[in-house]
Amino acid sequence: MTGQAGRRPAYFPWFVAPAAIAAVVLAAAMAALLQYAFRQHVPGSLQVGGFTLDNFGRMSSWVYLRVFADSLLLSACTAGFSLVLGYPLALALVRTRSAALKSAILIATIIPLFTGDIVRTYSWLIVLGKNGFVNGSLKWLGLIETPFELLYTMTGVTLALVQYSLPVMVIILSAAISHINPDYEKAAASLGAGPLAVLWKVTLPLSMPGILSGTVTIFAWTLSAFATPQLVGGGKVNMVSNLVYQLGFSNFDFPFAATLSLVSLALIFAILSLLGLATRRLEQAGFR
Amino acid sequence: MRIARRLVVLSVAALASVSVHAQGKISVSIWGGSWRDFVAEHVGKRFTQETGAQVEFVTGGTIDRLNKAKLSKGNPETDLIFTTSHVGWLYASDDLYEKLDLAKIPNAKNVFPEAMISPFHLGAWSYVYTIAYRPDLVPAGFKFASWGDLWNPKLKGTIGLPDFDPSHIIYAAALLSGGKSAKEWTAGQKKLLELKPNIKAFYNSDATSQEKIGSGETPVQVLLSSNAYHMMSQGVKIELVVPKEGAIVGIDTVGLNKGTKNAELAYKFINILFDPAVQTTLANKVRVSPMSTQAKVDPAVAKLPGMFTTASQWKEQAIVIDHKQRAELLGDWRKWFTENLIAK
């Protein structure tokens, strides 16, 4: 029985081969990145110089540290707001008995995934602009005379990033909430707990793995966001990837761009490791 | 009988394909969009008519194409490269260009001296980066006469600058601060920092530049002249100014890929590019300055700001930053600009 089950089918290598090729290509790219991070930049040339640790020394400049800090702050805000907005949507999506409402939530949250991020970001330029939808509406209502500065600000970039991330957060949370047996909530209600108490003391704790997973996923993928901060930030709000682009493709300083990429990558791995650790702790504590 | 007829048809088809192959094909590396379309329409078609050879365009951004050329060094993917004058020096310093034989480009005899960028690349057309503004969105009656007007406190939070190449504003600030050449750019650092309150945003491409001035988010920009003329043709009210100090010239160039196997055809292509008739169409339609002294530019177009059609205009209105120096200094400029104006 064991021998039969353990034998791999003949087509197995054909299934593994594409993954192996992708892994080799990725490893080669990572090796190139690693190598570039330790090389000198030669001004006015595409060639890199000898080996050096200077690029890592430059990282201590507060200018670059601030971009990292801004990136972490934007990622944290995006993850937090996506969670706050996404949780009620996911809960309604899973618990509602109305097929129409379920479809409406699904369409409203998932459809943005099918538009490209450039299209979505450009639409934010129209919405947030001085003469855009938000300022235009407020002016029309007579609530403001001078338009709010929403573009090229942290607020504008966060708004656009949250809208970009929300579908993914809803999908992750819905998966987690759908695994919670509704009988627990019914039992709590039958013992006198109100809807808020049920949510706070039963549903939320039981959906903690999904909350953690969704928050960290959004945090990590926002940390590598490029198009949204590039367009909505207008060069006034920069994340690490924008700086990498500027240094590499405008300045031709590929070594320092590689160093920033490497540090950013290490940061994301560290965060994902923390997620793994936290998830294991939660599982040990009985949350599944 | 039927078999014989088929054999005849096949033979004719085979001969036709041999003929096309013999006429050849060249591959041209160029930016996408209107630049590619223009060169394809006005140079490519005529080249095919005259030589029978086809033209294949490989499009991409300036730096993307530079990287591709570097990766395919020794066995180039293309025969000809269009790029900016200073990035052309990066091709040259990395040994990615063939030295040009001007005897094979008879039309190059009639170009302005400013077109002779290096032994490897020739200026094909020029434009300026200068002050452009929306008169309806700046304080009433505000006029620009000098680069120094960008520092006027009335323009707080209105200016858009390119983030991919800060050389224009850096050079202008240096000039205003007593610097005499690109090497003395540090003279303008303090002045540049004083510009920060007036900067609203940075743009990273022609498209975002046009979006920002079109929407009025940055009603004042240091803008590429042909982009300004394009926006004007779309109905956006824009004023373009050549300040009294002059406008910063940008020159797009053409060069041969090192190791090209189609050098003879590539030279013919370049020669057509410098044909006065092609250069005339270039100026009249795209609003870029011709490099041929023989171009017959429409007088109404010739007098537009940023159009240089005479030697005296080049002398009086154009600021040409030494291209090689610009390539060498761009790294330092970008670093300083990123650290002090963008990221700070």
Interface residues (C-beta under 8 A of the other chain):
Chain A: H41 P43 G44 S45 L46 Q47 S61 V63 Y64 R66 V67 Y122 L125 G129 K130 N131 E149 L151 Y152 Q230 L231 G234 G235 K236 N238 L243 Q246 L247 F249 S250 N251 F252 D253
Chain B: G61 I63 D64 L66 N67 K70 W89 L90 S93 D94 G157 D163 F164 D165 K200 A201 F202 Y203 N204 T208 E211 K212 S215 G216 E217 A327 E328 L329 L330 G331 D332 R334 K335 T338 E339 N340 I342 A343 K344
